[in-house]
């Protein structure tokens, strides 16, 4: 049994995440850029002409930074402003670091004492050059920092000036040919830090965009177009290679920053467990987290043996990846030991409750490349029951449900993420398919939330992947209740961390009823309604397999983990309770099947791996989409059928 961490060195080693809490504050386009539809497209043309940067290069870099969005002048999670993501970060200390927030035990193994590590806050550090590109742009252009933060046209001019400066520093002419700017684009990403691997990976992505072209309406309604140049082949283009020892796909920048596997007295050890996956157990899940902290502080935390761990961290400014734990080993990240033992955890630099602190396209793309690579390598389905948000991981027991984390939250753009994964969320059936897949339009779906800055205070209006659920077909009905979160029967709220009455993009549910513009689904044992008008749908039709209680059973228990039956445990391995959650799957209700899994438990409570065991029983389970979080039911308790039957 693992005793609580009391190592006195902790306070000297552990560094809390230093969040970047940031202040919120014309020529015609050339043929290569597409048509002119608004002031921003003209701004790209004007800046390209003034600084002698090919307009397509300027558009391609901006797309990878922001997808051409202006975000109303609000900064990204790393202090980047405007369509060029010019950074002007000023450090401040965050509150509690992500993995020690609340009461969640990131390891989630009842065989050991709960792991709730404490951390000390660091002194503010010198900002790296990648977080200070806006002041440099101000020097080059003569424009004020305020203008570069708030005026999109000025921001684009600043980006053009930085690219032109990078080209001159390389001793290259300010050529009109986009093929001549590959090294300058790489240097733009390096921001003077000399990180050639990151720069090369970034430039590779930009030139992919230039070859395929892009067109979209921005967050302020402007149409921006970049014509495809399929034959574009820079002479200097090189394929980046991940650092030796990492498990990353080609074309990403990836380094090895190991999480420690160390013993520090009385069998206390950290900060993960050694394993032999997938030989010992299948890897079934990828869990998407956000860090709730800045890059440097998060890296300090994962290198602390008394802290917790995850497999990969992803940086927002440029999509750079750091791997910390090998895929074969079990990291402590999801708050549910069954999920930890069968998953890979990805931490993305960012903040759940700061909706205007947006993620860069570079990070979304890098993350999608990593997930595609892992999914192919380990046979993980690319759907929302296998690519989980931390907020969809179930509490393993009734007592843990309320303390589970809720990141990456309602502002993570799941529709865009799955588009990048090559699995866009599309209809898979007609109206009689029996299921719906949640898919609101992210930009225009703007449900009200509170609690971003302080409890009860309204959050900024912002696009969201989430859809709210009501007890009847109208917003005059109360929100759906979650008895796991509120055992006293109290109402759900619109707090940004309250997942009791909402569903998320990509999740699938069985249709229970329809009334006008409203659709009902089965959710947490209840009929839950959401607005789904035909002209502006928030879900698409789908089909698949569903479970319902076996004939003669009025209800069946629902579990937060798929553990084996007691008789499966060998001598020396204590049997773990197969304890149901406070919910029931009721007669005639239907829930979407994610897969069939064996009851398994990974016993690993000692530093010496000689006693580690994978216990596998005869009981089988179905993973289901039960509420906002997934859950499990015993195969023996349910029948499986096609959704439309």
Beta strands, then each sheet from edge to edge (+ up, - down):
strand 1: 80-81
strand 2: 86-87
strand 3: 214-217
strand 4: 223-226
strand 5: 254-256
strand 6: 262-263
strand 7: 269-270
strand 8: 272-273
strand 9: 285-290
strand 10: 312-314
strand 11: 321-323
strand 12: 330-331
strand 13: 343-348
strand 14: 387-389
strand 15: 435-438
strand 16: 466-468
strand 17: 502-504
strand 18: 508-515
strand 19: 518-523
strand 20: 526-531
strand 21: 539-542
strand 22: 545-549
strand 23: 555-559
strand 24: 580-586
strand 25: 591-603
strand 26: 613-625
strand 27: 630-634
strand 28: 638-642
sheet 1: 1+ 2-
sheet 2: 3+ 4-
sheet 3: 5+ 11+ 10- 13- 9- 14-
sheet 4: 6+ 7-
sheet 5: 8+ 12-
sheet 6: 20+ 19- 18+ 15- 21+
sheet 7: 16+ 17-
sheet 8: 27+ 26- 25+ 22- 28+
sheet 9: 23+ 24-
end
